[in-house]
Amino acid sequence: MDIEKLEKLLNGVRSGDVSIEQALDRLRALPYEDIGFAQLDLHRPLRGGVGEVVFCQNKTPQQAAEILKRLWQHHDRVLGTRASSEMADFILESIPEVRYGPVSRLVTLERGERLAPSPEAPYALVITAGTADLPVAEEAAQTLEFFGNRVERAFDVGVAGLHRLLDKGDLLANAAAVISVAGMDGALTSVVGGLVACPVIGVPTSVGYGASFSGLSALLAMLNSCAPGVVVVNIDNGFGAALAAHKVLHPQCKDASK
């Protein structure tokens, strides 16, 4: 249950449109619902401003679909990450309202139209070193957009052609936060950290040849950045970077689309 739904319920009780017994029935599921293989944290929007997000990877399609369906009963907006196309097809059969991003691998459920952020609103800039980093970058960008944030993108601007990054000077200079997604040597994040005043969130990816150790070399390079103001999330963790940037854009961690 999100804040808006709780306020509506309490106002209904105050006005007499909702009986105390009806309100108790609605509130009994709080703070969580046990469905056997998962315990759904229904109180999370009230505590942290953002509802529970379903990590679909390693769940069965049946489990992912059931969790999403149950959350959809309580919330107007539900997000799932790391869903394969096969899992998304199964979920779509069970929940026709679901939408799937084949690049980001996000599944989303939304009632009503999402409010577009103001073109003057502070924005997060999501950049990648290469095109191979796009799945992680789009996970970050689309997660931010799901939570109502303004997002700008600059892809394939890695240090092998530094002029491409420097050509994005205005976007970099005016960003409220930058999510830098890079594999291989992860050098893009340090370079960006030396160019901007805003927080830089590094996302190492598992892209690269053998000596990149599936993203470990990029992770260590970003952690050892000499540029100030750089923080780093785990390998391929576009979602985690998005939530960090969301909190930069909205320090009270409210869902900006509401």
Secondary structure by P-SEA (a helix, b strand, c coil): ccaaaaaaaaaaaaaccccaaaaaaaaccccbbbccccccccccccccccccccccccccaaaaaaaaaaaaacccbbbbccccaaaaaaaaaacccccccccccbbbbbcccccccccccbbbbbbbccccaaaaaaaaaaaaaaabbbbbbbcccccccaaaaaaaaaaaaaccbbbbbbccccaaaaaaaaccccbbbbbbccccccccccaaaaaaaaaaccccccccccccaaaaaaaaaaaaaccccccccc
